[in-house]
Amino acid sequence: MYAITLYVLLGIGLAASVGFLVLHRPRRFFRMVEINASWWVIIIGLLYARSLVLLGIRGARPGETWWDTVIGIGFLAAIDALLLVRFFSYLRYLREHPEGPPTAS
């Protein structure tokens, strides 16, 4: 059950991360606004991809105590929630602004 929970949470987070990055294609990738909007999503997505690969190779190792496992799953679920908020808020933004994000000259 622990391994399935990890696969599901990592998969959801990775899908939200990749989904946001596919929709959000900045022109000036190194502007501070784009760093704030995209780079933390890229970093979390890479960490999630690494975790999925390691989970597939090593398997799931639950914490030594029940509360260690709960804290680990809790943090993973909280990060997933933040990624989903970013993804769905960007979808809402795209619906409200069909012309796309403003571009700086």
C-alpha positions as CSV (number, residue, x, y, z in Angstrom):
1,M,0.0,0.0,0.0
2,Y,2.9,2.4,0.8
3,A,4.5,1.8,-2.6
4,I,1.2,2.4,-4.4
5,T,0.6,5.6,-2.5
6,L,4.1,6.8,-3.5
7,Y,3.6,6.0,-7.1
8,V,0.2,7.8,-7.2
9,L,1.5,10.9,-5.4
10,L,4.7,11.1,-7.5
11,G,2.7,10.5,-10.7
12,I,0.2,13.2,-9.9
13,G,2.9,15.7,-9.0
14,L,5.0,14.9,-12.1
15,A,1.9,15.2,-14.3
16,A,1.0,18.6,-12.8
17,S,4.5,19.8,-13.2
18,V,4.9,18.7,-16.9
19,G,1.4,19.9,-17.7
20,F,2.1,23.4,-16.4
21,L,5.4,23.5,-18.3
22,V,3.8,22.3,-21.5
23,L,1.2,25.1,-21.3
24,H,3.5,27.8,-20.1
25,R,6.2,28.6,-22.7
26,P,7.9,31.8,-21.7
27,R,9.8,33.8,-24.3
28,R,12.4,35.2,-21.8
29,F,13.2,32.3,-19.7
30,F,15.7,34.0,-17.4
31,R,13.5,37.0,-16.3
32,M,12.8,37.0,-12.6
33,V,9.0,36.6,-13.2
34,E,9.7,33.5,-15.3
35,I,12.1,32.1,-12.7
36,N,9.4,32.5,-10.1
37,A,6.7,31.1,-12.4
38,S,8.5,28.2,-13.9
39,W,11.8,27.2,-12.3
40,W,10.5,25.9,-9.0
41,V,8.1,23.7,-11.0
42,I,11.0,22.5,-13.1
43,I,13.1,21.6,-10.0
44,I,10.2,19.8,-8.3
45,G,9.4,18.0,-11.6
46,L,13.0,16.8,-11.9
47,L,13.0,15.7,-8.2
48,Y,9.8,13.8,-8.8
49,A,11.1,12.1,-11.9
50,R,14.3,11.1,-10.0
51,S,12.1,9.8,-7.1
52,L,10.0,7.7,-9.5
53,V,13.1,6.2,-11.1
54,L,14.6,5.4,-7.7
55,L,11.3,4.0,-6.5
56,G,11.2,1.7,-9.5
57,I,14.8,0.6,-9.0
58,R,15.0,0.3,-5.2
59,G,11.3,-0.2,-4.2
60,A,9.5,1.5,-1.4
61,R,11.0,1.6,2.0
62,P,8.6,2.9,4.6
63,G,9.9,4.9,7.5
64,E,11.1,3.2,10.7
65,T,8.1,4.5,12.6
66,W,4.5,5.2,11.7
67,W,4.9,9.0,12.2
68,D,8.0,9.1,9.9
69,T,5.9,7.5,7.1
70,V,3.0,9.9,7.8
71,I,5.3,13.0,7.7
72,G,6.9,11.8,4.4
73,I,3.5,11.1,2.7
74,G,2.1,14.4,4.2
75,F,4.9,16.5,2.7
76,L,4.6,14.7,-0.6
77,A,0.8,15.4,-0.6
78,A,1.4,19.1,0.3
79,I,3.8,19.6,-2.6
80,D,1.4,17.9,-4.9
81,A,-1.3,20.3,-3.8
82,L,0.9,23.2,-4.6
83,L,1.7,21.9,-8.0
84,L,-2.0,21.3,-8.7
85,V,-2.8,24.8,-7.6
86,R,-0.2,26.2,-10.0
87,F,-1.5,24.0,-12.8
88,F,-5.2,24.7,-12.4
89,S,-4.7,28.4,-11.6
90,Y,-2.7,28.7,-14.9
91,L,-5.5,26.9,-16.8
92,R,-8.0,29.4,-15.3
93,Y,-5.7,32.3,-16.3
94,L,-5.6,31.0,-19.9
95,R,-9.4,30.7,-20.0
96,E,-9.8,34.3,-18.7
97,H,-7.1,35.7,-21.0
98,P,-7.4,33.9,-24.4
99,E,-4.9,36.3,-25.9
100,G,-2.2,34.7,-23.7
101,P,0.2,36.2,-21.2
102,P,1.4,39.8,-21.7
103,T,4.8,40.2,-23.4
104,A,7.4,42.7,-22.3
105,S,9.0,44.7,-25.1
